[in-house]
Amino acid sequence: MNTLIFLAIVLVSGALAGTIHGMANLAIVEPYLDQAIGIENQNLFASGEEEDTPQFWVEYDGYRDWQKGGQVLAGAILGTSMGALFGIVYALSRNSLPGRNDLKKTFTLAAIMWLSIYFIPFLKYPANPPTVGDPETVVLRAILYLSFIAISGFGVVGFYQLYKRLKSNSKVLAFAGYAVFIGIAFALMPQNPDEITAPMELVNGFRAMSVIAVSVFWVSIAVILGIFWHKFRPDSQISETVKRN
């Protein structure tokens, strides 16, 4: 493995995919965030915690502009870290992944990781806009969500090891085993402790756009890393011929 080429294509792939993800968030998720924060502001005005003044809106607009401006940068940073994880997993599992070329293999791995560490945890603990959730439960909610990601992710690793050891006609048992395992975890893990008080149209729209934006990241990382890996071949063994005069 050529370490320098590997690191370069993995980090660049992650940064590019993360940038695309950040742009997708700006385009399709931020409008729902604006609606949700607007409801939150009205609640603050009604409770007397804030006053509906021009100064409030100047500060609010400045803060939201700053948030939106950092969206793409934050996406690139997060994408770089996720790209590093994706690249390491791909390097370790490439020979076992189905597909005749790197693009098909990276798509397969991206689909597995999207399903196991994003979509299945999302089904248990779906994303909510800012108006949903008691600030006092934020730590608990984070622990529950990250715990379920760990359970699902390590479950995939464990059943992947089983998959490699099974004969061809028995490999379906690994998929069935994971389905049973994650089903039990799904039933045993506590529910989200917060009641949804925001309009369900807003909540469902936010969740749908969040799924699309995250899916854009996984498709992007699969395409970019697959192309780079095929072009630069960091796993190829390069033999150098020393020429003597």
C-alpha positions as CSV (number, residue, x, y, z in Angstrom):
1,M,0.0,0.0,0.0
2,N,1.4,3.4,-1.0
3,T,0.6,5.3,2.2
4,L,1.0,8.8,0.8
5,I,-1.3,8.2,-2.2
6,F,-3.8,6.4,0.1
7,L,-4.0,9.3,2.5
8,A,-4.2,11.9,-0.2
9,I,-7.1,10.3,-2.1
10,V,-9.0,9.4,1.1
11,L,-8.8,12.9,2.6
12,V,-9.4,14.7,-0.7
13,S,-12.4,12.4,-1.4
14,G,-13.8,13.0,2.0
15,A,-13.4,16.8,1.8
16,L,-15.0,17.0,-1.7
17,A,-17.9,14.7,-0.6
18,G,-18.3,16.8,2.6
19,T,-18.4,20.0,0.6
20,I,-21.1,18.6,-1.7
21,H,-23.0,17.5,1.5
22,G,-22.7,21.0,2.9
23,M,-24.1,22.5,-0.3
24,A,-27.0,20.1,-0.3
25,N,-27.8,21.1,3.3
26,L,-27.8,24.7,2.3
27,A,-30.1,24.0,-0.6
28,I,-32.7,21.7,0.9
29,V,-32.3,21.5,4.7
30,E,-31.7,25.1,5.7
31,P,-35.2,26.3,4.6
32,Y,-36.8,23.9,7.1
33,L,-34.3,25.1,9.8
34,D,-35.4,28.7,9.1
35,Q,-39.1,27.7,9.6
36,A,-38.3,25.8,12.8
37,I,-36.2,28.6,14.3
38,G,-38.9,31.0,13.3
39,I,-41.4,29.1,15.4
40,E,-38.8,29.0,18.2
41,N,-38.4,32.7,18.1
42,Q,-42.2,33.3,18.3
43,N,-42.3,31.1,21.4
44,L,-39.5,33.2,22.9
45,F,-41.5,36.3,22.2
46,A,-44.7,34.8,23.7
47,S,-42.9,33.7,26.9
48,G,-41.2,37.1,27.3
49,E,-37.7,35.6,27.2
50,E,-37.0,37.8,24.1
51,E,-38.4,41.0,22.7
52,D,-39.5,41.4,19.1
53,T,-37.3,44.4,18.3
54,P,-35.2,45.5,15.3
55,Q,-32.1,44.8,17.4
56,F,-33.1,41.2,18.0
57,W,-33.6,40.6,14.3
58,V,-30.3,42.3,13.3
59,E,-28.4,40.0,15.8
60,Y,-30.5,37.0,14.7
61,D,-29.9,37.6,10.9
62,G,-26.2,38.0,11.6
63,Y,-26.0,34.8,13.5
64,R,-27.9,32.8,10.9
65,D,-25.8,34.2,8.1
66,W,-22.7,33.1,10.0
67,Q,-24.2,29.6,10.5
68,K,-25.1,29.3,6.8
69,G,-21.7,30.6,5.8
70,G,-20.0,27.9,7.8
71,Q,-22.2,25.1,6.6
72,V,-20.0,24.2,3.6
73,L,-16.8,24.4,5.7
74,A,-18.3,22.2,8.4
75,G,-19.4,19.7,5.8
76,A,-15.8,19.6,4.4
77,I,-14.3,19.0,7.8
78,L,-16.9,16.3,8.8
79,G,-16.5,14.8,5.3
80,T,-12.8,14.5,5.7
81,S,-13.1,12.5,8.9
82,M,-15.8,10.3,7.5
83,G,-13.8,9.9,4.3
84,A,-10.8,8.7,6.4
85,L,-13.0,6.0,8.0
86,F,-14.5,5.0,4.7
87,G,-11.1,4.8,3.1
88,I,-9.7,2.6,5.8
89,V,-12.7,0.3,5.8
90,Y,-12.5,0.1,2.0
91,A,-8.8,-0.8,2.0
92,L,-9.4,-3.6,4.5
93,S,-12.5,-5.0,2.8
94,R,-11.9,-4.3,-0.9
95,N,-11.0,-7.8,-1.9
96,S,-14.2,-9.2,-0.2
97,L,-16.6,-6.7,-1.7
98,P,-18.6,-7.7,-4.7
99,G,-18.1,-6.0,-8.1
100,R,-15.6,-6.1,-10.9
101,N,-14.3,-2.5,-10.5
102,D,-13.6,-0.1,-7.7
103,L,-16.6,2.1,-8.4
104,K,-19.0,-0.9,-7.9
105,K,-17.1,-1.9,-4.8
106,T,-17.2,1.6,-3.2
107,F,-20.9,1.9,-4.0
108,T,-21.4,-1.4,-2.2
109,L,-19.5,-0.4,0.8
110,A,-21.1,3.1,0.9
111,A,-24.6,1.4,0.8
112,I,-23.6,-0.9,3.7
113,M,-22.2,2.0,5.8
114,W,-25.2,4.3,4.9
115,L,-27.6,1.6,6.1
116,S,-25.8,0.5,9.2
117,I,-24.4,3.7,10.7
118,Y,-26.9,6.2,9.4
119,F,-30.3,5.0,8.2
120,I,-31.0,2.2,10.7
121,P,-30.1,4.5,13.7
122,F,-32.1,7.3,12.0
123,L,-35.2,5.0,12.0
124,K,-34.9,4.6,15.7
125,Y,-33.9,8.2,16.5
126,P,-34.9,10.3,13.5
127,A,-33.5,13.8,13.2
128,N,-35.6,16.7,14.5
129,P,-35.6,20.4,13.8
130,P,-34.6,22.9,16.5
131,T,-38.1,23.3,17.9
132,V,-38.2,19.7,19.0
133,G,-36.4,18.5,22.1
134,D,-35.9,19.6,25.7
135,P,-32.4,21.2,26.2
136,E,-32.1,19.2,29.4
137,T,-32.3,15.9,27.5
138,V,-29.8,16.7,24.8
139,V,-27.0,14.7,26.5
140,L,-29.3,11.7,26.9
141,R,-30.4,11.9,23.3
142,A,-26.9,12.1,22.0
143,I,-25.8,9.1,24.1
144,L,-28.8,7.0,22.9
145,Y,-28.1,7.9,19.2
146,L,-24.4,7.3,19.4
147,S,-24.9,4.0,21.3
148,F,-27.3,2.8,18.6
149,I,-24.8,3.7,15.9
150,A,-22.1,1.7,17.7
151,I,-24.4,-1.3,18.2
152,S,-25.3,-1.3,14.5
153,G,-21.8,-0.7,13.3
154,F,-20.1,-3.3,15.4
155,G,-22.9,-5.7,14.6
156,V,-22.1,-5.3,10.9
157,V,-18.4,-6.0,11.6
158,G,-19.2,-9.1,13.7
159,F,-21.6,-10.6,11.1
160,Y,-19.2,-9.7,8.3
161,Q,-16.6,-11.9,10.0
162,L,-19.3,-14.6,10.2
163,Y,-20.1,-14.0,6.5
164,K,-16.5,-14.7,5.5
165,R,-16.4,-18.0,7.4
166,L,-19.6,-19.4,6.0
167,K,-19.9,-21.5,2.8
168,S,-21.4,-19.9,-0.2
169,N,-24.8,-21.5,0.2
170,S,-25.0,-20.5,3.9
171,K,-23.9,-16.9,3.7
172,V,-27.5,-15.7,3.9
173,L,-27.4,-16.7,7.5
174,A,-25.1,-13.8,8.2
175,F,-27.7,-11.3,6.8
176,A,-30.5,-13.0,8.7
177,G,-28.4,-12.9,11.9
178,Y,-27.8,-9.2,11.6
179,A,-31.5,-8.6,10.9
180,V,-32.5,-10.4,14.1
181,F,-29.7,-8.8,16.1
182,I,-30.6,-5.2,15.0
183,G,-34.3,-6.0,15.5
184,I,-33.7,-7.0,19.1
185,A,-31.5,-3.9,19.7
186,F,-34.3,-1.7,18.1
187,A,-36.9,-3.1,20.5
188,L,-34.7,-2.9,23.6
189,M,-33.2,0.6,23.1
190,P,-35.3,3.4,24.9
191,Q,-37.5,5.6,22.9
192,N,-36.7,9.3,22.3
193,P,-37.7,11.0,25.5
194,D,-39.0,14.2,23.9
195,E,-42.5,14.8,22.7
196,I,-42.9,16.4,19.3
197,T,-44.8,19.7,19.6
198,A,-43.8,21.2,16.2
199,P,-46.1,20.8,13.2
200,M,-45.6,17.3,11.8
201,E,-45.4,18.7,8.2
202,L,-42.3,20.6,9.2
203,V,-40.8,17.7,11.1
204,N,-41.4,15.2,8.3
205,G,-40.1,17.6,5.7
206,F,-36.9,18.2,7.7
207,R,-36.4,14.5,8.2
208,A,-36.9,13.7,4.5
209,M,-34.5,16.4,3.4
210,S,-31.9,15.3,6.0
211,V,-32.0,11.8,4.6
212,I,-31.5,13.1,1.1
213,A,-28.6,15.3,2.1
214,V,-26.8,12.6,4.0
215,S,-27.5,10.1,1.1
216,V,-25.9,12.7,-1.2
217,F,-22.7,12.5,0.9
218,W,-22.5,8.7,0.7
219,V,-23.1,8.6,-3.0
220,S,-20.5,11.3,-3.5
221,I,-17.8,9.6,-1.4
222,A,-18.5,6.3,-3.3
223,V,-18.1,8.0,-6.7
224,I,-15.1,10.1,-5.9
225,L,-13.1,7.5,-3.9
226,G,-13.9,4.8,-6.5
227,I,-12.6,7.0,-9.4
228,F,-9.5,8.1,-7.5
229,W,-8.7,4.5,-6.3
230,H,-9.0,3.2,-9.9
231,K,-6.8,6.0,-11.2
232,F,-4.0,6.1,-8.7
233,R,-4.1,2.5,-7.4
234,P,-2.7,3.0,-3.9
235,D,-2.8,-0.7,-3.3
236,S,-0.6,-1.7,-6.2
237,Q,2.9,-2.9,-5.6
238,I,5.4,-0.7,-7.3
239,S,8.8,-2.2,-8.0
240,E,11.6,0.2,-8.7
241,T,14.4,-0.7,-11.0
242,V,17.7,0.7,-10.0
243,K,19.6,1.6,-13.0
244,R,23.4,1.7,-12.7
245,N,25.5,3.6,-15.1
